[in-house]
């Protein structure tokens, strides 16, 4: 049976009617593009860079709200930002999220749970969740 690849549109032969890619390379390329366009919101920019951009977006948003914000210098710190407000300190974990087709928010949950506040960035929108 002859089919057309969903990535490169090249015609290929197969006995499997469910196969949609001509090769593993095309399948992986298409999955990578889909992952980055949904999760990173900036196609062609690495996940680490998108994460740093989103941390800065959250820091700017919190500063606009009158908070004092401090950013971690190491990517292996227990939280991304620290916020001082009045006499309390809050640890903030920033995550890049996306909405599913039915509008549900998805984002990777922090593994250690040391943050007091989670900020989930989807494009230009920021949603905050208390621990």
VEXDREN-2710 file (C-alpha; in Angstrom, 1 decimal):
% VEXDREN-2710
k/r/px/py/pz
1/UNK/0.0/0.0/0.0
2/UNK/1.3/3.5/-0.9
3/UNK/1.0/6.3/1.7
4/UNK/2.3/9.8/2.1
5/UNK/4.6/10.8/5.0
6/UNK/2.9/13.3/7.4
7/UNK/6.3/15.1/7.8
8/UNK/8.0/15.3/4.4
9/UNK/5.0/14.4/2.2
10/UNK/7.1/11.7/0.4
11/UNK/5.3/8.7/-0.9
12/UNK/6.3/5.4/0.7
13/UNK/5.3/1.7/0.6
14/UNK/4.1/-0.1/3.7
15/UNK/2.0/-3.1/4.8
16/UNK/0.9/-1.2/8.0
17/UNK/-2.1/1.0/7.2
18/UNK/-1.6/2.9/10.5
19/UNK/1.9/4.0/9.6
20/UNK/2.1/7.8/8.9
21/UNK/5.8/8.5/8.6
22/UNK/8.2/7.2/6.0
23/UNK/11.1/6.8/8.5
24/UNK/12.1/7.2/12.2
25/UNK/13.9/10.4/11.3
26/UNK/10.7/12.0/10.0
27/UNK/8.7/10.7/12.9
28/UNK/11.2/12.2/15.4
29/UNK/11.4/15.4/13.5
30/UNK/7.7/15.9/13.5
31/UNK/7.4/15.0/17.2
32/UNK/10.2/17.4/18.1
33/UNK/8.5/20.2/16.2
34/UNK/5.1/19.5/17.9
35/UNK/6.7/19.3/21.3
36/UNK/8.5/22.6/21.0
37/UNK/5.6/24.5/19.4
38/UNK/3.2/23.4/22.1
39/UNK/5.4/23.4/25.2
40/UNK/8.0/26.1/24.5
41/UNK/5.7/28.5/22.6
42/UNK/8.8/29.7/20.7
43/UNK/9.7/27.4/17.8
44/UNK/13.4/27.0/17.3
45/UNK/14.4/28.2/20.8
46/UNK/15.8/25.6/23.3
47/UNK/13.7/24.6/26.3
48/UNK/16.3/26.1/28.7
49/UNK/16.2/29.5/27.0
50/UNK/12.4/29.5/27.0
51/UNK/12.5/28.6/30.7
52/UNK/14.8/31.6/31.4
53/UNK/12.6/33.9/29.4
54/UNK/9.6/32.7/31.4
55/UNK/11.4/33.3/34.7
56/UNK/12.1/36.8/33.7
57/UNK/8.4/37.3/32.6
58/UNK/7.3/36.2/36.1
59/UNK/9.9/38.4/37.8
60/UNK/8.7/41.4/35.8
61/UNK/5.0/40.6/36.6
62/UNK/5.8/40.3/40.3
63/UNK/7.8/43.6/40.3
64/UNK/4.9/45.4/38.6
65/UNK/2.8/44.2/41.6
66/UNK/5.3/45.9/44.0
67/UNK/7.2/42.8/45.2
68/UNK/11.0/42.6/45.7
69/UNK/12.2/39.7/43.5
70/UNK/15.5/37.8/43.5
71/UNK/16.5/35.3/40.8
72/UNK/18.6/32.1/41.3
73/UNK/22.0/32.2/39.7
74/UNK/22.3/28.4/39.3
75/UNK/19.9/26.2/37.4
76/UNK/20.2/23.6/40.2
77/UNK/18.8/25.8/43.0
78/UNK/15.7/24.6/44.9
79/UNK/13.6/27.4/43.4
80/UNK/13.7/29.9/40.5
81/UNK/12.8/33.1/42.3
82/UNK/12.5/34.5/45.8
83/UNK/9.9/37.1/46.6
84/UNK/10.0/39.4/49.6
85/UNK/6.7/40.9/50.7
86/UNK/6.2/42.6/54.0
87/UNK/8.1/40.4/56.4
88/UNK/7.7/37.1/54.5
89/UNK/9.8/35.2/52.0
90/UNK/8.2/33.1/49.3
91/UNK/10.0/30.6/47.0
92/UNK/8.7/30.6/43.5
93/UNK/9.0/27.8/40.9
94/UNK/8.3/28.9/37.3
95/UNK/7.0/26.3/34.8
96/UNK/6.2/26.5/31.1
97/UNK/2.7/25.1/30.5
98/UNK/0.2/24.6/27.7
99/UNK/-3.5/24.2/27.4
100/UNK/-5.0/21.0/26.0
101/UNK/-7.7/21.1/23.3
102/UNK/-10.4/21.1/26.0
103/UNK/-8.8/24.0/27.9
104/UNK/-7.1/22.1/30.7
105/UNK/-3.8/23.5/31.9
106/UNK/-0.8/21.1/31.7
107/UNK/2.7/21.8/33.2
108/UNK/5.5/19.7/34.7
109/UNK/5.1/19.5/38.5
110/UNK/8.1/20.3/40.6
111/UNK/9.6/17.1/42.0
112/UNK/10.9/18.3/45.3
113/UNK/7.9/20.5/46.3
114/UNK/10.1/23.1/48.0
115/UNK/8.4/26.1/46.4
116/UNK/5.7/28.1/48.2
117/UNK/4.2/29.4/44.9
118/UNK/4.1/28.1/41.4
119/UNK/3.9/30.4/38.4
120/UNK/2.9/28.7/35.2
121/UNK/3.6/30.6/32.0
122/UNK/1.6/30.0/28.8
123/UNK/2.6/32.5/26.1
124/UNK/2.0/35.9/27.7
125/UNK/-0.3/34.6/30.4
126/UNK/0.9/33.8/33.9
127/UNK/-1.1/31.7/36.4
128/UNK/-0.1/31.5/40.0
129/UNK/-0.8/28.6/42.3
130/UNK/-0.1/28.4/46.1
131/UNK/1.4/25.2/47.4
END
